[in-house]
Amino acid sequence: MALALTPWSRQIAGVRGSEIFRYALGGATGLVGVPASLIILFGMSIFCVREDRSPTRVKVLWFALFLVTAWFGATAYYFAVYRRRIRHANQQTVTGNSTLADGSAGSARNGGRLA
């Protein structure tokens, strides 16, 4: 969809045989995009339920965002919460500190996760 709004799309449309190229590009985007969006949606949902130590009201707000915006909300959750938590856990592993950001104890050997 975003490609169709660019001037590049108009240039392709003017070339003979470009319709096949556009269909192939759209099909490839769909084949990769659909599974990727489902993976990020379900992965961030599971992480929110099982690993996120945020208050329940915050989790409910994230789930409302997931339901309303589907994978857009899951992607926002990835950048706002998940990536920060994983980055912090990796830093704890490198320094050897076994306390996570939320104060729970974890082992440095298994990425700071609870065993």
N, C-alpha and C positions, 0 to 999 in steps of 0.2 A: 504494500500500500504506500509506504513512504517513498519507494522508488518511483512509483507512478506520478508523484507530485514534483519530481525533479526535472530540470531541463534535459538531463541526460536521457530520460525516458522518451522524450519527444524526438531526440536525435535517433534513437534506436528504432522508433516507430517508422521513421522515414526511410530506413534501409530495407531493401527487398529481402524477404526471408526472416525478418526480425521477429515475426510473430512466434516462430518456433523457439527462438532464443528467450523471448519473454515468458513463454509457457514453461520452458525448462528452468529458468531462474526462479519463477514463482513456485514451481513444484519442489525444487530443491530447498527453497526457503521454508516451505510448508513441512517437508519431511524432517527437517532439522528443528524447526521452530516449535512444532506441536509437542514432540517428546520433551524438548528442553523446558518448555513452559510448564508442563505437567511435573517434571522432576523438581523444578525450583518451587512450585506451589506446594507439592506434598512434602518435600524435604524441609522447607521452612516451617510448614505447619507442624510437622513432627518435632522439629527442634524447639519450636515455641512451647509445645505441650510438655516435652520431656526434659529439656535442658535449660531453658530460660528461667532465671530466678526472679524475674520481674513480678510485681504485684499482680494479682488476678485481674484487676480492672484494666491494667495495661495490656495483658494478654487478650482480654475480651475485645479491646479496641483494635488490636492487631488482627484478630480473627474477623471482626466486622470489616476491616479494610480488605482482608483476603477475599471475603465473600462478595464484596461490592466491586472490587477492581480485578479480581482473579490474580493473574501472574504479575501484574503491575505492583500490587500491594506486597506480594511475596518478594519481588525484587527490591522494593524499598526496605523491607524488613532485613533482607540480606545485607544491604549497605549500612543500615542504621544500627542493627543489633548483632547479627551473626558474625559478620566480618570483624567487628571490634572484639567480640568475645574470643574468637579463634586466634586473632592476632595477639591478644593478651595472654591466652593459654600458651601460645608458642614462645612468647617472651619469658614466661615463667619456666618453661622447659629449658630454655637456653641458660637462664641464670641459676636454675636448680632450685628455685623457690617453690615450695609445694602448697602455697595458699592461692586460691583463685580470687578473682576480683570480688566475688560475692562473700568471701570470707570462709568458704568451705575448704576443707583439706582435700588435696588430690595428690596423686603420685606424679613426679616429674617424668618417670619412665613411660607412662601411658598418656602423655600429652596434657597432664593436669586434670584428666577426667577422673571421676570417682570410679573405683573398681567394684 
